Amino acid sequence: MKFQTVTGVLDCTPDRLIVAGWTGRDRAAVDHHIEELAAIGVPAPSTVPLYYQCAPALLTQEPEIQVLGHETSGEAEPFLMRMDGRLWIGLASDHTDRALETHSVAASKQICAKPVADRLWSLDDIEPRLDKLVLKSWILENGDWTAYQEGTLSSILPLRQLITGAEIVDGSAMLCGTLPALGGVRPASDFRMSLIDPERDQAIDWRYRSSTLRIIS
């Protein structure tokens, strides 16, 4: 994978991928969401937060991914990576199979590619204002881009807490959890996302589409 950074192009191959789940900072809201999902058959997590193990080969910077069936959807998340002793923050989508999620959340994470933007910021440089970073996403619905997620990283557990909990070491990458979907979780073939630093008026942007493979049974 190649990333644009302040020090030039970072060419690297992560050898470990963690997808952090249930990372909301408001624990009461997290517990309520767990109860809502349990009511529709999604198993409750064994601990909160939870660090799902996934294959690093799922990470992709391709503009299109392939998914199985019509019940998958993206979700914008902060992306962390540690390489050569340095921590970087970027943007990724935890694309997930919602039908499989009712049987196994871990399996639903593993089955879909994880699109990653090609730009990173130094975590040390941006850490003093992490909570002010804005995370947004849009889906293409009925021919128009529709707001799908919006909020600040203050809604997600402190990233240093997640780094410690997931035992992030050199070569590790982690998706750090997401924000609620405006209007509810739903599939869309085209997905856009941004991580915005209002203080510097800078953003990391990415867009991808998913094509559907027929389920053969």
N, C-alpha and C positions, 0 to 999 in steps of 0.2 A: 504494500500500500504506500502511496505517496501523499504527503500532506504539506501544504504551504504553512510556514511558520515565520516568526520574526527573525530567525537565524538561518533561513533558507529552506530548501526542500528536505523534509524528513522522510527517508525511505526505510520502511520497517515492516516486519512481519510479526504481529502479536502471536504469542504461543499459548495464551490463556484468555478466555472470555467469560466474564461474569455478567449476568443480567439481574440487577437488583430489583426486587419487587416489594410492594407494600412500604414505600419509602416516604409517605406523607408525613409532614411534621406535626400535623394535628392528629393525635392518636385516636381521639374519639371519632373523627371522620373516617379514619382508616378502619376502625372496628365496625362502623356502620356499613362501610362499603363491603367488608368481608361478609357481613350478614346478608346484604343484598345479593351478592354473588352466590352465596350458599343456597339461597332460596331458588336460584335457577340452575343449581347443580354444579357450580364451580367449587372444588374442594378448598377448604380453608387452609391457610399456610400453617406450617408447624411452628414457626417463629416469625416475629416481625421486628425488623425487616428480614427478608429472605434473599439469599444469594444463589440464584440458579446457575448451574454450570452448563455452559454451551460450548460448541466447537468454534474455535476462532476462525475457521474457514467460512463461517457464516457471514463474516464482515465483508462488505462489498462496496465499491465505489462505482459500480455499473449503473447506468441510468434506468435499467429495467431489471426487475426480478420476476421469477416465475413462481406461482403459488398453486396449491392444489385445492380446487373448489372455489366457491364464491363467498366464503365466510372468513376472510382474513381482513385485517386492517392495520394501518400503521399508527404509531404514536411517537411524538417527538420527545427526546430525552437528552439530558446532558451526557456527553461521552467523555470518559476519562481514560488516559493511557499513560503508563510509566515506561519510559525508555531511557537507558543510560543514566539512571538516577534522577531523571527530570520528569515532572508531572505536567501533562498537557490536558487541556479541556477543549472539547469540540461538540459536535452535534450528531446524533444518530437517531434512527427509527427502530423501535422494537416491534417490527412487523410480526403479528401473532395470528395463529389460527384459532378463531373464536369457537368453532365447533369442537375442536380437539381440546380446548381449554376446559370444557366441562368434564372431561375424562382425566386429564393430567395437565396442569399448568406448565410443569417442566417440559413435557413433550411438545406442548403448543409453542413454547419458546424455541425449541431446538429445530422445529420443522421449517421455519421460515428464515430467509436471508435477512441480514440486518444492514440496511443502507447507512453509510457513514459519509458525512461531508468531508471535503478534501482540504479543510483549513483547521488549524489548531491555534489556540492561545496558550501562553504559559500560565499555569495555574498560580504560580507565585506572583506574577504580575497583576493578575486580576482578582486574587483572593480577597483583598479588602472590600470589594464591592460585589461579591458573588451573589448575595441575596437580591441585588438590584437588577441582575441580568433578567431579561424577558425572554420567555420561551413561547413561540407561536407555531401553529400549524394550520394548514388549509387543505380541504379536499375538493376535488372537482365534482360538482353535483349539478346535474341538469344543465351542463354546459358552462357553469359559472364557478369561480373559486369561492368556497364557503368557509368562513372561520370555523375551525374545529377545536382548537385548544389555544388558550392564552393565559399567562400568569407569570409570576416571577419565581426565581429559584428559592425564595423564602418559604414556598409551600412544600419544598422537599427537604428531607433531613440534611444537615450540614454535610458537605461532600467529604470533609476530613473524617467524619464519623463513619461514612460508608467505606472510605479507603481503608480505615482500620478494621472495620468489621469484615471486609472481604479479603483482607490480607493481601493488598495489592503490592506486588513486587515487580521488578524489571520484566518486561515482556507481557505484562497484564493489561487488559483493556476491560472497561466496565461501562455498561449502560446503567444510568443512575435512578431510574424511576421517572414517572411522568405526571401529567396534570389531567384532570377530568376532561372528558370530551363534551363539548358544547352540543347539546341536543342528543347526547347518547352515542355510544360506540356503534359504528356502522361501517360497512365496507365501502371502498372507493378505489378505482383503478389508478388515479393520479393523486399524489401526495406532495405537498410543499411544507417546508419547515424552516424556522429561523431561530437563532440564538442571538439576542441583541444586547449590546453594551451601550445603554443610553448616554452614559457619561462621556464615552469616546466617540459616540455616533458611528459605531461600527457593528457589523453583523456577520455571522456565519450563516450562509443560506445553502439549501440543498433541495433538489426536486427529483422524484423518481416515479416510475409507473410500475404497476404489477400486471402481468398477463396471466390468465387463468388456464391451468391444465385441467382437462376433464377427469373426473373421478371414475375410474373403470372398476366395476365390481362384477 
